[in-house]
Amino acid sequence: MSARVNSILARARTDFVMFVTNVCPYCHKAKRLLDSQNMSWSDFNVQKDRSLQMEVVAMTGHRTVPVIFDTRDDTPVFVGGSDHLEDYL
């Protein structure tokens, strides 16, 4: 488990946390979906932080962005990507 990713998730004050890149249509889609459900989200750009991106991949096995976590409960839940989020909600 990544201490840095766990720290980010533990400090979350939003319903969802996403790890994203700048030009990712699926990241924007996920944000729009959460907005339409009146859910809060925060995002962390891994585009310029390769080590954070590798920590997220090592922790989740998910190699593409977005990587989405539900942080509404005490224990964050790995949701997956944008399509997974649609199914999850």
Wavefront OBJ file of the C-alpha trace (Angstrom):
o trace
v 0.000 0.000 0.000
v 1.170 3.487 -0.806
v 1.537 5.715 2.232
v 1.200 8.818 0.054
v -1.993 7.623 -1.666
v -3.454 6.497 1.668
v -2.630 9.900 3.138
v -4.385 11.670 0.255
v -7.462 9.487 0.706
v -7.490 9.886 4.499
v -7.392 13.690 4.226
v -10.184 13.830 1.641
v -12.989 16.188 2.516
v -14.971 15.272 -0.586
v -17.223 12.370 -1.555
v -14.799 11.092 -4.187
v -11.096 11.385 -4.977
v -9.797 11.002 -8.513
v -6.304 10.640 -9.899
v -6.329 12.270 -13.337
v -4.313 13.808 -16.171
v -4.836 17.103 -18.004
v -6.228 15.827 -21.284
v -8.367 12.885 -20.333
v -11.924 12.812 -21.681
v -12.854 10.056 -19.226
v -11.671 12.187 -16.318
v -13.926 15.026 -17.468
v -16.790 12.566 -17.952
v -16.410 11.292 -14.378
v -16.354 14.838 -13.005
v -19.522 15.727 -14.934
v -21.240 12.587 -13.654
v -20.401 13.391 -10.035
v -21.483 17.008 -10.548
v -24.824 15.814 -11.962
v -25.315 13.699 -8.819
v -24.453 16.672 -6.564
v -21.443 14.821 -5.190
v -18.204 16.539 -4.284
v -14.860 15.446 -5.670
v -11.220 16.366 -5.571
v -8.624 15.456 -8.123
v -4.893 14.879 -8.093
v -3.022 15.249 -11.355
v -0.543 12.412 -11.895
v 0.605 13.680 -15.282
v 3.649 15.466 -13.900
v 4.167 13.208 -10.890
v 5.225 9.869 -12.323
v 6.001 8.431 -8.887
v 2.458 9.154 -7.647
v 1.057 7.573 -10.800
v 3.145 4.440 -10.219
v 2.014 4.301 -6.576
v -1.629 4.473 -7.683
v -1.042 1.699 -10.240
v 0.761 -0.469 -7.672
v -2.047 0.026 -5.159
v -4.983 -0.551 -7.530
v -3.663 -2.383 -10.581
v -5.543 0.217 -12.633
v -3.204 1.579 -15.330
v -5.435 4.210 -16.905
v -6.989 7.424 -15.607
v -9.164 8.323 -13.935
v -8.595 6.209 -10.855
v -11.552 6.900 -8.600
v -12.081 6.268 -4.894
v -15.294 6.693 -2.902
v -14.221 8.468 0.282
v -17.628 8.924 1.888
v -16.974 6.275 4.566
v -14.071 5.851 6.964
v -12.456 3.310 4.643
v -12.011 4.524 1.034
v -13.402 2.216 -1.644
v -11.607 1.807 -4.972
v -14.277 2.287 -7.640
v -12.183 1.984 -10.808
v -12.420 4.239 -13.838
v -15.107 6.369 -15.408
v -17.238 3.477 -16.684
v -16.966 1.736 -13.322
v -18.174 4.919 -11.648
v -21.342 4.912 -13.762
v -22.096 1.340 -12.680
v -21.171 2.115 -9.079
v -23.571 5.014 -8.805
l 1 2 3 4 5 6 7 8 9 10 11 12 13 14 15 16 17 18 19 20 21 22 23 24 25 26 27 28 29 30 31 32 33 34 35 36 37 38 39 40 41 42 43 44 45 46 47 48 49 50 51 52 53 54 55 56 57 58 59 60 61 62 63 64 65 66 67 68 69 70 71 72 73 74 75 76 77 78 79 80 81 82 83 84 85 86 87 88 89
